[in-house]
Amino acid sequence: MDTPTLLAPLPLRGVTLRNRLVVAPMCQYSVTDGFVGDYHLVHLGRFALGGFGLVIVEATGVTPEGRISHGDVGLWSDDHVPGLARVVEFLHAQGAAAGIQLGHAGAKASSRRP
Ligand SMILES: Cc1cc2nc3c(=O)[nH]c(=O)nc-3n(C[C@H](O)[C@H](O)[C@H](O)COP(=O)(O)O)c2cc1C
């Protein structure tokens, strides 16, 4: 059997990625109170436009005190959902799958923005 190339689709249970190119989660330290907005729409959306199969949202705090820094994305409230949903809808519309890295930074949480 031939080895699949990076550009071959990748079925993962119920989702098939259009290729094997994945954007790793990358903290941007660029939001207030955990709310994503235009910055993340552009930052993550450009990867979908560029053809990545899967785009993973940066480490996202499940509690406010569990964020790496206070500039991190958050998902500890339903109020955070619309901003993230807007990004996901754009990624899907451009043919990319969306992922998210849920996190709690433990003892290293709640530091200042770098
Ligand atoms: C700007 C930046 C932000 C990053 N933020 C995260 C993060 O939120 N979560 C994480 O697990 N890794 C983070 N990383 C690490 C990357 O996910 C990745 O593991 C690292 O860049 C090495 O990737 P590579 O092994 O493909 O070279 C970050 C890396 C960079 C450059």
The ligand as an SDF file (V2000), in Angstrom:
LIG
                    3D

 31 33  0  0  0  0  0  0  0  0999 V2000
    3.4780   31.4430   19.2400 C   0  0  0  0  0  0  0  0  0  0  0  0
    3.3210   30.0350   19.7820 C   0  0  0  0  0  0  0  0  0  0  0  0
    2.3060   29.7670   20.6810 C   0  0  0  0  0  0  0  0  0  0  0  0
    2.1140   28.4600   21.1680 C   0  0  0  0  0  0  0  0  0  0  0  0
    1.0530   28.1760   21.9840 N   0  0  0  0  0  0  0  0  0  0  0  0
    0.7960   26.8940   22.3350 C   0  0  0  0  0  0  0  0  0  0  0  0
   -0.4040   26.5380   22.9970 C   0  0  0  0  0  0  0  0  0  0  0  0
   -1.3110   27.3580   23.1860 O   0  0  0  0  0  0  0  0  0  0  0  0
   -0.5580   25.2450   23.3690 N   0  0  0  0  0  0  0  0  0  0  0  0
    0.3930   24.2850   23.0930 C   0  0  0  0  0  0  0  0  0  0  0  0
    0.1980   23.1230   23.4680 O   0  0  0  0  0  0  0  0  0  0  0  0
    1.4920   24.5900   22.4170 N   0  0  0  0  0  0  0  0  0  0  0  0
    1.7230   25.8550   22.0280 C   0  0  0  0  0  0  0  0  0  0  0  0
    2.8140   26.1640   21.2800 N   0  0  0  0  0  0  0  0  0  0  0  0
    3.6570   25.0510   20.8180 C   0  0  0  0  0  0  0  0  0  0  0  0
    3.1460   24.5810   19.4640 C   0  0  0  0  0  0  0  0  0  0  0  0
    1.8450   24.0530   19.5920 O   0  0  0  0  0  0  0  0  0  0  0  0
    4.0360   23.4730   18.8900 C   0  0  0  0  0  0  0  0  0  0  0  0
    4.0260   22.3780   19.7430 O   0  0  0  0  0  0  0  0  0  0  0  0
    5.4330   23.9440   18.7300 C   0  0  0  0  0  0  0  0  0  0  0  0
    5.4190   25.1090   17.9390 O   0  0  0  0  0  0  0  0  0  0  0  0
    6.3240   22.8450   18.0760 C   0  0  0  0  0  0  0  0  0  0  0  0
    5.7270   22.4160   16.8830 O   0  0  0  0  0  0  0  0  0  0  0  0
    6.4810   21.4270   15.9390 P   0  0  0  0  0  0  0  0  0  0  0  0
    6.8510   20.2510   16.7840 O   0  0  0  0  0  0  0  0  0  0  0  0
    5.4790   21.1090   14.8830 O   0  0  0  0  0  0  0  0  0  0  0  0
    7.6570   22.1670   15.4320 O   0  0  0  0  0  0  0  0  0  0  0  0
    3.0060   27.4380   20.7790 C   0  0  0  0  0  0  0  0  0  0  0  0
    4.0300   27.7350   19.8650 C   0  0  0  0  0  0  0  0  0  0  0  0
    4.1790   28.9910   19.3690 C   0  0  0  0  0  0  0  0  0  0  0  0
    5.2920   29.2540   18.3700 C   0  0  0  0  0  0  0  0  0  0  0  0
  1  2  1  0
  2  3  1  0
  2 30  2  0
  3  4  2  0
  4  5  1  0
  4 28  1  0
  5  6  2  0
  6  7  1  0
  6 13  1  0
  7  8  2  0
  7  9  1  0
  9 10  1  0
 10 11  2  0
 10 12  1  0
 12 13  2  0
 13 14  1  0
 14 15  1  0
 14 28  1  0
 15 16  1  0
 16 17  1  0
 16 18  1  0
 18 19  1  0
 18 20  1  0
 20 21  1  0
 20 22  1  0
 22 23  1  0
 23 24  1  0
 24 25  2  0
 24 26  1  0
 24 27  1  0
 28 29  2  0
 29 30  1  0
 30 31  1  0
M  END
$$$$
